[in-house]
């Protein structure tokens, strides 16, 4: 019973952790949101609106935002890859501790999670087109 509780808890934590990351990518809130996400990728437009930037300020802010975007994107992608590796490693360590029935459920949860993430990614890409 204890192993089942641990398995379900870890599967849920892995799911929520990854969902949080993808939700952020798809328009959530976070430290990088002025670069993408909630503001849909047009940071200058949103900064102009939120801060009532003057045309002169917009001209000064624009190259700063343009320079920061690829850096933030690279940092985000690296963090995502590291997060995936940690989650996969944790799952690989947990699965052998489970009974065959728990392994089946664990696998089903992971598959459903992957399917949901793929659907979210597809939706996000469709919105970008």
C-alpha positions in Angstrom: 0.0 0.0 0.0 2.8 2.4 0.9 4.5 1.8 -2.5 1.2 2.6 -4.2 0.8 5.9 -2.3 4.4 6.8 -3.2 3.9 5.9 -6.9 0.7 7.9 -7.2 2.2 10.9 -5.3 5.3 10.9 -7.5 3.4 10.5 -10.7 1.1 13.3 -9.7 4.1 15.5 -8.8 5.8 14.8 -12.1 2.6 15.5 -14.0 2.0 18.8 -12.1 5.6 19.9 -12.5 5.6 19.4 -16.2 2.2 20.9 -16.6 3.4 24.0 -14.8 6.2 24.4 -17.2 4.1 23.8 -20.3 1.3 26.1 -18.9 3.9 28.8 -18.5 5.0 28.2 -22.1 1.4 28.3 -23.3 0.6 31.6 -21.6 1.0 31.3 -17.9 2.7 33.7 -15.5 6.3 33.7 -14.5 9.5 35.7 -14.5 10.0 35.6 -18.3 6.4 36.4 -19.1 7.3 39.8 -20.6 9.2 37.9 -23.3 6.5 35.4 -24.2 3.6 33.6 -22.7 0.8 35.8 -21.4 1.7 38.6 -23.8 1.9 36.3 -26.8 5.4 37.2 -27.8 5.0 40.9 -28.5 6.8 42.2 -25.4 7.3 45.7 -26.7 3.6 46.2 -27.4 2.7 45.0 -24.0 5.3 47.0 -22.2 4.2 50.0 -24.1 0.6 49.5 -23.1 1.3 48.5 -19.5 3.9 51.2 -18.8 2.6 53.8 -21.3 6.0 54.0 -22.9 6.7 57.1 -25.1 7.9 56.5 -28.7 11.4 57.5 -27.6 11.3 54.9 -24.8 9.9 52.3 -27.2 12.9 52.9 -29.5 15.3 52.4 -26.5 13.5 49.3 -25.1 13.0 47.5 -28.3 16.6 46.4 -28.9 16.9 45.3 -25.2 13.9 43.1 -25.5 15.1 41.7 -28.9 18.5 40.9 -27.4 17.0 39.2 -24.3 14.5 37.0 -26.1 16.9 34.4 -27.5 18.9 34.3 -24.3 15.7 33.6 -22.3 14.5 31.1 -24.8 17.9 29.2 -24.6 17.8 29.3 -20.7 14.2 28.0 -20.8 15.0 25.2 -23.2 18.0 24.1 -21.1 15.9 24.1 -18.0 13.2 22.1 -19.7 15.7 19.5 -20.9 17.2 19.2 -17.4 13.7 18.9 -15.8 12.8 16.2 -18.3 16.0 14.3 -17.5 15.3 14.5 -13.7 11.7 13.3 -14.1 12.7 10.5 -16.4 15.4 9.4 -14.0 12.9 9.5 -11.0 10.4 7.5 -12.9 13.0 4.9 -13.9 13.9 4.5 -10.2 10.4 4.3 -9.0 8.9 1.9 -11.5 10.9 -1.2 -10.4 9.7 -0.7 -6.9 6.1 -1.1 -7.9 3.9 -4.2 -8.2 2.9 -5.2 -11.8 -0.5 -3.6 -11.3 1.1 -0.4 -10.0 3.5 -0.4 -12.9 0.6 -0.7 -15.4 -1.1 2.2 -13.7 2.1 4.2 -13.6 2.7 3.6 -17.3 -0.9 4.6 -18.1 -0.5 7.8 -16.1 2.8 8.6 -17.9 1.2 7.9 -21.3 -1.8 10.0 -20.6 0.5 12.8 -19.4 2.6 12.6 -22.5 -0.5 12.6 -24.7 -1.8 15.7 -22.8 1.5 17.5 -23.2 1.6 16.8 -26.9 -1.9 18.1 -27.3 -1.0 21.2 -25.3 2.1 21.7 -27.5 0.0 21.2 -30.7 -2.5 23.8 -29.4 0.2 26.3 -28.6 1.8 25.9 -32.0 -1.6 26.2 -33.7 -2.2 29.5 -31.9 1.2 30.8 -33.0 0.3 30.3 -36.7 
